[in-house]
């Protein structure tokens, strides 16, 4: 789960992007039997999101330490959202 304040920058393929301000409204649509790892650009929104998920019974919700900086530094795959890709 990638927590965002806006749709911008690179993204992890096959991740579910959720705007932090929309998380509580959408929380009933999430499966509590799935393990969630939250991530954002810096870790702040991801920490808030994991806390919200845990409060609502998503006991396995965790934060990806280092967030996108660590992901990119490790050389893991990312892509640009379709609407931001150069034509």
Steps between C-alpha positions, in 0.01 A plus 500: 500500500653827392371793703494832318389857537481530122569281198852590398845353461596139454292207620551135583344271238190313620476706819171641620519880518285661767473867581548537876199730529283230339626204708237515774220537244626194310606286796189279484601390149832356624548137600626458857646160406758660268836622625541871422829683471464875478744725318518862392773737386648564846328265745285753683170427323583127497540503879166679543332257258637192678381643831149557357493148359615348830241701692231356274611140556756451224749353744759405238531853352864608489705790364769437237798650680673767294197529272558587133856620560600153625303327223673706232844468663460119494434521126151350516268557206285813472299661222331829422120510510349491151379858517852624579698297246658692219336432164 
